[in-house]
């Protein structure tokens, strides 16, 4: 499932490409026809993300709310004014790395979007570009009040890092007997963390993933929040989850190869990069959990 950094990058891309534009909004698949009709012909005035939720705000006080889930993805394209990723989402299909395509720069004779391919839930079209959504768990047109209700159910987002968020996370985590690895995946406790960030920040902080929240020292919870802010911010910048420092990379320039990018995620059975102990794998909450039994024993 795309993690919070990808959704924040989506919000930024929508702002860069479509903010201030009057959009044609359609549902080629047909499943979102009523919701699309409410937005069709209106100007996009803002795009924000909170955790894994994307909110596209239109001038008529309605909002397109999208949660990509496991299989959702946005595809983009346009003329020479379009810049950015051509696909964000659905890691199982397009890979963790965003797919980039600046072909518009070489195609000044842009004649509009291509015919829809597959089950396109919603298509947004401006005079200069287009965006198609497929496979999302949630795609709905909602009011400001309904958006506020969604946000009220979510915990603080590390990529907003607003005043009080750190302490809100600390208080919520320390109040539960749930293992800290499960708490990091609880969107009511912290919004936007997924399976990769969960495994990596726990390793980086040397925390036993099975430690109950009630046993976590408050200062350790604050450091965990701070590290999550740091690595997710890197993800927004890079368009990839990279949690290892350059000394672990075989590449001499740019970002590391995928196999060098993580400490424990999907490295079960391989030697821990720090101590050599085989990385462990278990299931927690129907998701795979990776950790080093030696480095994360406290």
N, C-alpha and C positions, 0 to 999 in steps of 0.2 A: 504494500500500500504506500503511495506517495506520502512522505512525511512533511512536517510543517514547512521546511525550507522550500520545498517545491511549490507549495500553495502560495507562499509569500512571493516567490518568483512569478507565479501566474498573475497575482494581483498587480505586481509591478509591470508585467508585460501588457496586461490589459490597459493599465493607465497610460503606458507609453504609446500604444498603438491605437487605442479606441477612445480614450477620454476626450470629451467634447464633440464626438462624432454622432451624427444621427444614424442609427443602425436599423437595418432590416433584420428582424428576428423571426425565424421560421423553425419548423420541426419536420425535416424531411422524412423522418421515421414515422411521425404522426402521434407519438405517445405524449408529446409535450405541446400539442397544437394550441390548446386553450391558454396555457401559460405564455407561450410565445406571442399569441395575439395581443396580450395585455402589454407587452413590451415593444412590439413592432412599431417602428417609425419614431421612436423616442431617442433622446440623446443620453448617452452614458456619461454620468457626471462624476463617478468615483468607483474605485475598486479597492477592497480591503480583504485581508485574511485574518482569521483567528484560528490557530491550530490548523486543523485539516479542512476547515470550512472557508469557502470563497464567497464573497458578497459583491455583486455588481449592481451598483445603484444607478437608477435611471431618473430622469427629470420629473417623471410623473409620480414620484415618491414610492415606486415599486422597486423590488430588489430581486435579482436572479441569484438564488442560493444554490450552490453546488458543493457536494461532497463526493470526491472521486471514488472512494472506496477502493476495493482491490483491483478493479479492472478499468476504471475510468481514465480517460485521456483527452486532452485538448490538442487539436492540430491547427496550425496557423499558416497563413500565406498571404502574399499581397504584392504590391508594386515596389518600386525602388525606395519608397519611404518606410517600408517594413523592415525592421531589424529585430532579431531575437531568435528564440528557439522555435522550430517548426513543430515540435511535439514535446509536451510535458505531461507526464503521468504514466499510469499502467506499467510499472517496472518490469512485469513479467513479459510484456510485449515489446517495449522499445528499449529496455535496459535502463540502468540507473542514470546513465548519462543522458542529458537532453539531446535531442536530435536537432541540429542547427541547419538552417538553409537560408542563405542570403541571396538566393537565386533572383529575387526581385530586383536586386541591384543591377543585374545584367538583363533585365526584362522590362524596359521602360514601356513596352506596348502591352502592359497588363490589361486583360480584357475581362477580368472578373474571376470569381472562384470557379473551381472545377465542379463537375457534377458530383453530387454526394456519393460516397462509396460506403457501403455497409449501413449499419443502423445508427445514423447520425441523429442523436436526440434533439440537439438544438444547433442551429447555425446562426452566427452573428455576421453581418456583412456591412461594411462601410464602403465609401467610394474608393478606398485604397487597399482594403484587405478583408480577410475573412477568418473566422474561427469556428471549428466544428468540435462538438462534444459527443463522445461515445462512451457507453458502458458505465456511467456514473451511478453510484448508489442513490444519491439525492440530486434532483434537478427540479426546482420549483420556483414559482413566482410568489413572493411574500411581501408583506407590508413591513414598515419600520418596527411596529410593535411585535410582529412575529419574529423578526430578526433579533430583536432584543431578548425575546424568550429563548431563542437558540443560544445566544451568548450567555444568558444567565445559567445555563446548564453546563457551561464549560469552565475549566480552571484557567489560571493565568497562562498566557502565551509567552515563552521565553524570548520570542522575537519581537515582542512589544516592549518587554522589560520596563513596564511602567512602575512608578513609585508604589510600593506596597506589594508588588507581585512576588518578590522574593520571600517576604514573610508570610504571604498567603499560602504559597507552596509549602513552606516549612511547617506552618501550623497544620495544614491538611495532612501532610505526610506523617507527622509525629502523632496524629490522633488515631491512626489505624493500625491494627495488628497485622494487616496484609503485608506480605513480603514486598520489599522496596522495588523489586523487579516488576511486580504486578502494579504497584502504585504509579510507576513511571508510564505505564501503558493506559492508565485510567484517565480519560480525557477530562473528567471532573476534577482531577487533582492537578494535572499539568497538560495543557493542550498543545498538540503538535508532535509529541515524541512518539516514534514508532519503534519497530523491532531493532533496527540498526542502531539508532541513537541510544536506545535503552541499554543494549549490550555494551556499547563502547564507553558511555560515560560512567557506567558502574565499574568497568575495568579501570578507566583512567583515574577514578577516585579510590580504587582499591576496596570497594564495598562488596560484601557478600550479598549476592542477589536475593538470598533467602532470608535476610535479616528483616524482622518485622519493623514496620514504620515506628512503632512505639519504642523500639530499642535503638533507633537512629539518633545520635547526638544532634542537637539543633545546629551546631556549627558545621557538622558534616553535611546536613541537609542544605545549608546555605552554600557550601562549597559545591555541592552537587548541582544546585540551581545555577550558580555562576558558570560552571563548566559547560552545562547544557546550553546556556546563552552563548558561550564562546563558540562551541563547535557548530551549533545551528546557524549562527551568524556567518561562519565560514561557508556553510552550505549554501546560504543565500548568495554569497559572493561568487562561489565557484560553480554552482549548479551541480554539485556532487557532494556526497558524504565522504569526507576525508578526515580521519581522526588521529592518524599517525603523523609524527613530525618528520621532516625531510631526512633525518639520519636513517630512517627505515626504508627509504625509497631507492629503487635501482635506477630510476630515471634521473638524469642530471638536470633537466629543465622541465618547467611546467608542472602539472599535477602528476601524481604517481600512477602507476598501473593499478588496475583494480585489485590485484592480489597483494599490493603493498599498502592499500588504503585503510585497512582496519586492523585492530589489535586481536579481536576474538570473533567477530561476526563471520559466520560461515567458515570458521577455521577449526571445527571440531576434529580432534585427533592430531592436529598439527602442534608443534612445539610452541608454547607461549613465547612471544617475542622478548619477554623480559627474563623469565626464569627457566624456560625449557620444559615445564610441565605440560602434558597434553591438554589442549583446550577441551573443556567438557561441553556436553550438549544434553539438555533435558527439555521437557515440555511443561509450560506453565501457562494456564489460561488458553489452551489450544494454540499457543504460539511457541516457536522454538526459542530457547534461551541458551546463550553461549556465555561461558565464563571460564576463568582460570582458577581452579580449586586452591592453588597455592597463593597467588597474588591477591585473591579476593577472599581471604579467610577471616577477615575482620569487618 
